[in-house]
Amino acid sequence: MSNMENAVEPQKRSRKTHNGIVQPLLTDLYQITMAYAYWKSGKMNDVAVFDLFFRQNPFQGEFTIFAGLEECLRFLENFHYSDSDIEYLKATLPKSTEEEFYVFLQSLTTESVTLYAIEEGSVVFPRVPLIRVEGPLIIVQLLETTFLTLVNFASLMATNAARYRLAAGRRIKLLEFGLRRAQGPDGGLSASKYAYIGGFDGTSNVLAGKMFNIPVKGTHAHAYITSFNNLTELQVKLAERRFLNIYDIVMNEQMLLNRLTGQEENLLDRCIEWRDKILPVLNFSSNEASDGELAALVSYAIAFPDGFMALVDTYDVKRSGLINFCAVALALSDLGYRAIGIRIDSGDLAYLSNKAHEVFQKVANQFNIPWFSELEIVASNDINEETILSLNEQNHKIDCFGIGTHLVTCQRQPALGCVYKLVEINGTPRIKLSHDVAKVTMPGCKSAYRLYGVEGHALIDLLQRSDEDPPEVGHRVLCRHPFEESKRVHVTPRRVEHLHKCYWKDGKTQCELPTLDQVRQRVQTSLLTLRQDHKRNLNPTPYKVSVSDCLYNFIHDLWLQNAPIGELS
Amino acid sequence: MSNMENAVEPQKRSRKTHNGIVQPLLTDLYQITMAYAYWKSGKMNDVAVFDLFFRQNPFQGEFTIFAGLEECLRFLENFHYSDSDIEYLKATLPKSTEEEFYVFLQSLTTESVTLYAIEEGSVVFPRVPLIRVEGPLIIVQLLETTFLTLVNFASLMATNAARYRLAAGRRIKLLEFGLRRAQGPDGGLSASKYAYIGGFDGTSNVLAGKMFNIPVKGTHAHAYITSFNNLTELQVKLAERRFLNIYDIVMNEQMLLNRLTGQEENLLDRCIEWRDKILPVLNFSSNEASDGELAALVSYAIAFPDGFMALVDTYDVKRSGLINFCAVALALSDLGYRAIGIRIDSGDLAYLSNKAHEVFQKVANQFNIPWFSELEIVASNDINEETILSLNEQNHKIDCFGIGTHLVTCQRQPALGCVYKLVEINGTPRIKLSHDVAKVTMPGCKSAYRLYGVEGHALIDLLQRSDEDPPEVGHRVLCRHPFEESKRVHVTPRRVEHLHKCYWKDGKTQCELPTLDQVRQRVQTSLLTLRQDHKRNLNPTPYKVSVSDCLYNFIHDLWLQNAPIGELS
């Protein structure tokens, strides 16, 4: 893998995302019909406050990683209805729609919008607004669908990746291999980006590497191995090519430079010799290893002598793949190159990784090549969070997981349910009632705080009405469950973090945004503030999100005012 | 909804998809490292055949809809490494990579590729190649990941949509409302496109409407309703606006033209009158209906008098939403406008739709407005295939489903497992073995046929070696299970369909591609050829995919030749 290390120097990452798909028409039609009705009824400049939040952590977990903020800010920056957008809307909305409305739309910008948000990459919890948007009703309403699209999948994906990282531990490399199973081409790009933010080390997706400056990784597929039939074929091919003399400079491709002597040597012959030598060491009485596979690995080693990584499960890991890999790695070693390792893409990964590790140790001892016992073992067959936890229990010897489908589609729960709710208009709080308590919104403009305890761990999140005094370090504060009357706790914080920061005002971003790598770092430091029992896979402890006494009473008064009394007869 | 009918005339649909994201770098890095190794070992022009197929139908069903072909052809058409792509690859691949390789890559086109495929929109089954690609190894290998990305989600989505259509029946309208929960912005666009192909009638996604010429639909959200506090507010707003005189032509927005008299009339006053009149009809002794909701609905009706569709569950469907809707619809009716209906987004949909239908009938009878009993009822709360089937059993009165999360993320199974396997190289068949029989590939270049019976139903799919004579109408043919020796059947087809057609050769598309609507039509006609028991939701009968006797023997001979014999000691 290492030969595939992304050699591009760290640089200011590209801001380009989604190639222009993120534009005002990437929305539900009802946002535009509502805009027209607001415009027509004179309500368009009512000052509205919307909260973007979710109601439940994904994956039966007790935490979520917030992501997608930068893309929301880019959307605000570029918000503009083009001529062709307007033309399309004219053809789509009823004929009676007034011409002035289109003039208004085309001049619409996000200059009067103010956006507060939690820092991207932070651990977040249900009901705490991730984003609060304030401004004229018509424009803040028009942002809803696009914001949700940008935050929902990004946060889901970053959370999923962070969970894989927690399951695998810090020592293990994690690579995202999911493009082919992603939900559309851009589903794949978003997955690569947010998997990296969530704690993955790289991706196989080359375009994601190019666009976001994420390390890209990869070796070869089964097709590469099966495309070679036998050793003769390779010899003939190489001879033919030399004969054809297509490019002078590649005359010696069957040969490889011996770095120790400076001489060209025949790699294939050496590999065949080595294979014969290692069979008895590995207790094989005869050679069942595939010659086609060896030919493939030799040709691959000639192309990438400095970072040889081989897929070993095309025919049989133990009886063919491992033997051929060792033969090539030993031959390379003779010439002064150090192989990287193997990839296993099927079978019992715990067993096979231990077997491979054993083989590497035997060879290391027998031929006195200590680094051979440290060869990297990559596993990549349909792996999910539970597989990793189960492999941990079986003492696997895997150094790196390549993870596809389950990661990129978030198979266990493929959508996060962020919503965007009106909570205040012209200073008047608004509430959306529901028979389902969990769906009742928290009215009014609110401030959000995280209170930390002695050991630096987050104790509780607290929502207050925005005109209340913030909680103070060392002062006891009463935190209440938002809906259950009897659930209350006194908290004396050692540190108080104000969660919301202003990110957008007067038509521009209000602070320098962190780089992708800084957001990725933020995920890990933020997770560290969370107690282990909130993060564990099985039956994690819920983290408490509370409201101040004042907000509690405010919500419940408004609720009773608005809820009709049922009648039974 | 009807006022939102897409008024754009049917036209040649836009070919623009994914805004340029679909490019050669949208692939796994290992495709490019393999390409280099092929190039270096002289194998790059070996003639290879790859099959693209899946192994299992999604959603525990027994059929799949094939989609994504046109996007694959566009990818072939536009295949080209740009200067910046090459620059990125140079920075990413090892320094030892030869310069000539990049020269070669940059001149690479898909001119020497030949592609056969099943018609897009067809019903397809496991193991039958959806696409067969032939050409020089290096280029056909480079297509793998992108093809899989384009076919996997498209087919999964179209299949999911087709299943919803089967569950809902032909009478019901189906709308896709999933953008906000989709996997990335383009995940949403792909979902809209392939949901339409699979049998949906429209989408809420405006950009999808613009790009693919799909009908777009939508009314308003809860926020629209909650943004109005009371009736006075509306009166003041409208008065203010008139006073401000922002636009001369919108002076009379509180008023609505009476189409019967040609006079302007006050809609709000009429609505209040009607509400008082209908309360006793619906057996309410007092008015509990929300004034804020009425104000919202009146303002919306003024904006869209010709297609009034109201969300009625913000406060209480029975005690508020339905009453306010009827008041506005009756007032509109007085002035010569016909309302469209209601949308319910929460609660017991079967019960509420019946209740709404009952209310509409009462009003229709009481005030002698027959069309009132035909008002449309749209339901849209977290609906999936099972919900629809369950609602069917409860005799719901819903006319239209708006479906989001479950549809667009394919929640029940968020990925289709299409694979792309090398089956032949330079005329030599290749096989990928596996301990799991289902994963063994079918070697060699194959022809695929569908055999039809007396009633026009598809009986079986048959794969043959490509040099075998095709099956003939009226002649008995032996069809064998590909892996289970004893499973055989004699089939005498009434019709034989050759499933593969050449779509790409000599650098261009070989036939005119169907429009989106034609592909959509194809899905329905193709599904009609499938027996009902294959399509049912519960325990569907598997459709048989067979191989000829000749292909059976060929596979099994090759299998035994390649599989190593285990050894126990």
Contacts between the chains, C-beta under 8 A, distances in Angstrom:
chain1	res1	chain2	res2	distance
A	3	B	94	4.8
A	4	B	29	6.0
A	4	B	33	7.0
A	4	B	92	7.3
A	4	B	93	7.6
A	4	B	94	7.9
A	6	B	91	7.7
A	6	B	92	5.8
A	7	B	91	5.4
A	7	B	92	6.4
A	7	B	95	7.7
A	8	B	88	7.7
A	8	B	91	4.7
A	8	B	92	7.0
A	18	B	19	7.7
A	18	B	21	7.7
A	18	B	184	7.6
A	18	B	185	5.2
A	18	B	186	6.8
A	19	B	18	7.7
A	19	B	19	4.3
A	19	B	20	5.3
A	19	B	21	5.4
A	20	B	19	5.3
A	21	B	18	7.7
A	21	B	19	5.4
A	21	B	185	4.8
A	21	B	186	5.7
A	21	B	189	6.8
A	21	B	207	7.3
A	22	B	185	5.4
A	23	B	207	6.9
A	25	B	206	4.5
A	25	B	207	4.2
A	25	B	210	5.9
A	26	B	179	7.3
A	26	B	185	5.7
A	26	B	188	7.3
A	26	B	189	7.8
A	26	B	205	7.4
A	26	B	206	7.5
A	26	B	207	4.6
A	27	B	179	7.3
A	27	B	205	7.7
A	27	B	206	5.7
A	27	B	207	7.5
A	28	B	177	7.0
A	28	B	179	6.1
A	28	B	180	7.4
A	28	B	204	4.0
A	28	B	205	6.8
A	28	B	206	7.2
A	28	B	218	5.4
A	29	B	4	6.0
A	29	B	204	5.3
A	29	B	205	7.9
A	29	B	206	5.3
A	29	B	209	7.5
A	29	B	216	4.7
A	29	B	217	6.2
A	29	B	218	3.4
A	30	B	204	6.6
A	30	B	218	3.4
A	30	B	219	5.4
A	30	B	220	5.4
A	30	B	221	6.0
A	31	B	218	7.8
A	31	B	221	7.8
A	32	B	206	6.7
A	32	B	218	7.8
A	33	B	4	6.9
A	33	B	218	6.0
A	33	B	219	6.5
A	33	B	220	6.4
A	33	B	303	7.5
A	33	B	304	6.8
A	34	B	220	4.9
A	34	B	221	6.6
A	34	B	223	7.7
A	34	B	224	4.9
A	36	B	303	5.4
A	36	B	304	7.8
A	37	B	220	6.9
A	37	B	224	6.9
A	37	B	299	5.7
A	37	B	300	4.9
A	37	B	302	7.8
A	37	B	303	3.9
A	37	B	304	7.1
A	38	B	224	7.8
A	38	B	227	7.7
A	40	B	250	6.9
A	40	B	253	5.6
A	40	B	299	7.1
A	40	B	302	6.3
A	40	B	303	4.5
A	41	B	234	6.8
A	41	B	237	5.9
A	41	B	238	6.6
A	41	B	241	7.7
A	41	B	253	6.8
A	41	B	299	3.7
A	41	B	302	6.9
A	41	B	303	7.2
A	42	B	237	4.2
A	42	B	238	5.9
A	42	B	240	6.0
A	42	B	241	3.4
A	42	B	253	7.5
A	43	B	227	6.6
A	43	B	228	7.7
A	43	B	237	5.8
A	43	B	299	7.4
A	46	B	227	6.9
A	48	B	227	6.9
A	50	B	223	7.5
A	84	B	210	7.7
A	85	B	210	7.3
A	88	B	8	7.7
A	88	B	206	7.7
A	88	B	209	7.4
A	88	B	210	4.5
A	89	B	206	7.8
A	91	B	6	7.7
A	91	B	7	5.4
A	91	B	8	4.7
A	92	B	4	7.2
A	92	B	6	5.8
A	92	B	7	6.4
A	92	B	8	7.0
A	92	B	206	7.5
A	92	B	209	6.7
A	92	B	216	6.0
A	93	B	4	7.5
A	94	B	3	4.6
A	94	B	4	7.8
A	94	B	304	6.3
A	94	B	306	5.9
A	94	B	307	6.4
A	95	B	7	7.8
A	96	B	304	7.9
A	96	B	305	7.4
A	96	B	306	6.5
A	98	B	247	7.9
A	98	B	249	6.8
A	98	B	250	6.5
A	100	B	247	5.1
A	100	B	249	7.0
A	100	B	250	7.1
A	137	B	227	6.2
A	141	B	223	6.3
A	141	B	224	7.9
A	144	B	180	7.8
A	144	B	221	7.5
A	144	B	223	7.7
A	145	B	179	5.6
A	145	B	180	5.2
A	146	B	185	7.9
A	148	B	180	3.8
A	148	B	181	7.7
A	149	B	179	5.7
A	149	B	180	5.4
A	149	B	182	6.4
A	149	B	184	7.5
A	149	B	185	5.6
A	149	B	188	5.9
A	150	B	185	7.2
A	152	B	180	6.4
A	152	B	181	5.9
A	153	B	182	7.0
A	153	B	183	4.9
A	153	B	184	5.1
A	153	B	187	6.8
A	177	B	28	7.0
A	179	B	26	7.3
A	179	B	27	7.3
A	179	B	28	6.1
A	179	B	145	5.6
A	179	B	149	5.7
A	180	B	28	7.4
A	180	B	144	7.8
A	180	B	145	5.2
A	180	B	148	3.8
A	180	B	149	5.4
A	180	B	152	6.4
A	180	B	418	7.8
A	181	B	148	7.7
A	181	B	152	5.9
A	181	B	415	4.2
A	181	B	416	7.8
A	181	B	417	7.4
A	182	B	149	6.4
A	182	B	153	7.0
A	182	B	183	7.2
A	183	B	153	5.0
A	183	B	182	7.2
A	183	B	183	3.7
A	183	B	184	7.1
A	183	B	187	4.2
A	183	B	190	7.0
A	183	B	191	7.6
A	183	B	409	7.0
A	183	B	410	7.8
A	183	B	414	7.0
A	184	B	18	7.6
A	184	B	149	7.5
A	184	B	153	5.1
A	184	B	183	7.1
A	184	B	184	6.9
A	184	B	186	4.8
A	184	B	187	4.7
A	184	B	189	7.2
A	184	B	190	3.8
A	184	B	191	7.7
A	185	B	18	5.3
A	185	B	21	4.8
A	185	B	22	5.4
A	185	B	26	5.7
A	185	B	146	7.9
A	185	B	149	5.6
A	185	B	150	7.2
A	185	B	186	6.1
A	185	B	190	8.0
A	186	B	18	6.8
A	186	B	21	5.6
A	186	B	184	4.8
A	186	B	185	6.1
A	186	B	186	3.1
A	186	B	187	6.6
A	187	B	153	6.8
A	187	B	183	4.2
A	187	B	184	4.7
A	187	B	186	6.5
A	187	B	187	4.1
A	187	B	190	7.6
A	188	B	26	7.3
A	188	B	149	5.9
A	189	B	21	6.8
A	189	B	26	7.8
A	189	B	184	7.3
A	190	B	183	7.0
A	190	B	184	3.8
A	190	B	185	8.0
A	190	B	187	7.6
A	191	B	183	7.6
A	191	B	184	7.7
A	204	B	28	4.0
A	204	B	29	5.3
A	204	B	30	6.6
A	205	B	26	7.4
A	205	B	27	7.7
A	205	B	28	6.8
A	205	B	29	8.0
A	206	B	25	4.5
A	206	B	26	7.5
A	206	B	27	5.7
A	206	B	28	7.2
A	206	B	29	5.3
A	206	B	32	6.7
A	206	B	88	7.7
A	206	B	89	7.8
A	206	B	92	7.5
A	207	B	21	7.3
A	207	B	23	6.9
A	207	B	25	4.2
A	207	B	26	4.6
A	207	B	27	7.5
A	209	B	29	7.5
A	209	B	88	7.4
A	209	B	92	6.7
A	210	B	25	5.8
A	210	B	84	7.7
A	210	B	85	7.3
A	210	B	88	4.5
A	216	B	29	4.7
A	216	B	92	6.0
A	217	B	29	6.2
A	218	B	28	5.5
A	218	B	29	3.4
A	218	B	30	3.4
A	218	B	31	7.8
A	218	B	32	7.9
A	218	B	33	6.0
A	219	B	30	5.4
A	219	B	33	6.5
A	220	B	30	5.4
A	220	B	33	6.4
A	220	B	34	4.8
A	220	B	37	6.9
A	221	B	30	5.9
A	221	B	31	7.8
A	221	B	34	6.6
A	221	B	144	7.5
A	222	B	421	7.9
A	222	B	422	7.9
A	222	B	432	5.5
A	223	B	34	7.7
A	223	B	50	7.5
A	223	B	141	6.3
A	223	B	144	7.7
A	223	B	420	7.9
A	223	B	421	7.0
A	223	B	422	4.1
A	224	B	34	4.9
A	224	B	37	6.9
A	224	B	38	7.8
A	224	B	141	7.9
A	226	B	422	5.4
A	226	B	425	7.9
A	226	B	430	4.6
A	226	B	431	7.5
A	226	B	432	6.0
A	227	B	38	7.6
A	227	B	43	6.5
A	227	B	46	6.8
A	227	B	48	6.9
A	227	B	137	6.1
A	227	B	422	6.0
A	227	B	425	5.4
A	227	B	430	7.2
A	228	B	43	7.7
A	229	B	425	7.7
A	229	B	428	6.3
A	234	B	41	6.8
A	237	B	41	5.9
A	237	B	42	4.2
A	237	B	43	5.9
A	238	B	41	6.6
A	238	B	42	5.9
A	240	B	42	6.0
A	241	B	41	7.8
A	241	B	42	3.4
A	247	B	98	7.9
A	247	B	100	5.2
A	249	B	98	6.9
A	249	B	100	7.1
A	250	B	40	7.0
A	250	B	98	6.4
A	250	B	100	7.1
A	253	B	40	5.6
A	253	B	41	6.8
A	253	B	42	7.5
A	288	B	564	4.9
A	288	B	565	8.0
A	299	B	37	5.7
A	299	B	40	7.1
A	299	B	41	3.7
A	299	B	43	7.4
A	300	B	37	4.8
A	302	B	37	7.8
A	302	B	40	6.3
A	302	B	41	6.8
A	303	B	33	7.5
A	303	B	36	5.4
A	303	B	37	3.9
A	303	B	40	4.4
A	303	B	41	7.2
A	304	B	33	6.8
A	304	B	36	7.8
A	304	B	37	7.2
A	304	B	94	6.3
A	304	B	96	7.9
A	305	B	96	7.3
A	306	B	94	5.8
A	306	B	96	6.5
A	307	B	94	6.3
A	314	B	432	7.0
A	314	B	433	7.9
A	315	B	433	6.5
A	315	B	562	7.2
A	315	B	564	6.8
A	316	B	564	5.3
A	319	B	564	5.4
A	320	B	564	7.0
A	346	B	434	6.5
A	346	B	435	7.5
A	346	B	436	7.9
A	346	B	439	7.8
A	347	B	435	6.8
A	405	B	415	4.8
A	405	B	417	7.6
A	409	B	183	7.0
A	409	B	409	7.8
A	409	B	414	3.8
A	409	B	415	4.8
A	410	B	183	7.8
A	410	B	414	7.2
A	411	B	414	5.5
A	411	B	415	7.0
A	414	B	183	7.0
A	414	B	409	3.8
A	414	B	410	7.2
A	414	B	411	5.5
A	414	B	414	4.3
A	415	B	181	4.3
A	415	B	183	8.0
A	415	B	405	4.8
A	415	B	409	4.8
A	415	B	411	7.0
A	416	B	181	7.8
A	417	B	181	7.4
A	417	B	405	7.6
A	418	B	180	7.8
A	420	B	223	7.9
A	421	B	222	7.9
A	421	B	223	7.0
A	422	B	222	7.9
A	422	B	223	4.1
A	422	B	226	5.4
A	422	B	227	6.0
A	425	B	226	7.9
A	425	B	227	5.4
A	425	B	229	7.7
A	428	B	229	6.2
A	430	B	226	4.6
A	430	B	227	7.2
A	431	B	226	7.5
A	432	B	222	5.5
A	432	B	226	6.0
A	432	B	314	6.9
A	433	B	314	7.8
A	433	B	315	6.4
A	434	B	346	6.5
A	435	B	346	7.5
A	435	B	347	6.8
A	436	B	346	7.8
A	439	B	346	7.7
A	562	B	315	7.2
A	564	B	288	4.8
A	564	B	315	6.8
A	564	B	316	5.2
A	564	B	319	5.3
A	564	B	320	6.8
A	565	B	288	7.9
